[in-house]
Amino acid sequence: MAMTIIDEICFQCNACIFVCPREAISEVTNAKGQILVMIDTSICTECEGEGDPKCRSECPVPECIVSATTYISAIGFC
């Protein structure tokens, strides 16, 4: 399980980066030169065993951080 960030509603405040206990969140620059905050799904554990995901709890727009599995299913890639 892993979390993902919905770019369209994230305003890159970076609050999530500093609370991730696995250091799975970072800023990246995409091919268009835009700086985005991304979660490495190979590292993220959704803070399993630690309560709610810390990134989502810290985010001022918590609906932009969702379960990657749920998000991918919702947009039709599965």
C-alpha positions as CSV (number, residue, x, y, z in Angstrom):
1,M,0.0,0.0,0.0
2,A,1.1,3.5,-0.7
3,M,-0.2,7.0,-0.9
4,T,-0.1,9.3,-3.9
5,I,-0.6,13.1,-4.4
6,I,-3.2,14.5,-6.8
7,D,-1.1,17.2,-8.6
8,E,-4.1,19.2,-9.7
9,I,-5.1,20.1,-6.1
10,C,-1.7,20.1,-4.4
11,F,-0.2,23.6,-4.0
12,Q,3.3,22.3,-3.1
13,C,3.5,23.7,0.5
14,N,5.9,20.8,1.2
15,A,4.4,20.1,4.7
16,C,4.1,16.4,3.9
17,I,7.8,16.1,3.0
18,F,9.0,16.9,6.5
19,V,6.6,14.5,8.3
20,C,7.2,11.4,6.3
21,P,9.0,8.9,8.6
22,R,10.2,6.9,5.5
23,E,11.5,9.9,3.5
24,A,9.3,8.8,0.7
25,I,8.2,12.3,-0.4
26,S,10.2,14.7,-2.4
27,E,10.1,17.5,-4.9
28,V,10.7,16.6,-8.5
29,T,10.7,18.5,-11.8
30,N,8.6,17.1,-14.6
31,A,9.4,17.3,-18.3
32,K,7.5,20.6,-18.5
33,G,9.8,22.1,-15.9
34,Q,7.0,22.1,-13.2
35,I,8.0,21.4,-9.7
36,L,5.8,18.7,-8.1
37,V,5.7,16.9,-4.8
38,M,5.7,13.2,-5.3
39,I,5.5,10.1,-3.1
40,D,7.7,7.2,-4.0
41,T,5.3,4.3,-3.9
42,S,8.1,1.8,-3.6
43,I,9.0,3.3,-0.2
44,C,5.6,4.5,1.2
45,T,3.8,2.2,3.6
46,E,0.9,4.5,4.4
47,C,2.4,4.7,7.9
48,E,1.2,1.2,8.5
49,G,1.1,0.4,12.2
50,E,1.5,4.1,13.1
51,G,-2.1,5.3,12.7
52,D,-3.3,7.6,9.9
53,P,-0.7,8.5,7.2
54,K,1.3,11.4,8.6
55,C,1.5,13.2,5.2
56,R,-2.3,13.4,5.0
57,S,-2.7,14.5,8.6
58,E,-0.2,17.3,8.0
59,C,-1.5,18.5,4.7
60,P,-3.7,21.6,4.6
61,V,-5.5,20.1,1.6
62,P,-5.8,16.4,2.8
63,E,-8.0,15.3,0.0
64,C,-5.0,15.7,-2.4
65,I,-3.2,12.8,-0.7
66,V,-5.0,9.5,-1.3
67,S,-4.3,5.8,-1.4
68,A,-2.5,5.0,-4.7
69,T,-4.6,1.9,-5.2
70,T,-7.8,3.8,-4.8
71,Y,-6.7,6.6,-7.1
72,I,-5.5,4.4,-9.9
73,S,-8.8,2.4,-9.8
74,A,-10.8,5.6,-9.8
75,I,-9.2,7.0,-12.9
76,G,-9.5,3.8,-14.8
77,F,-5.9,2.4,-15.0
78,C,-6.9,-0.9,-13.3
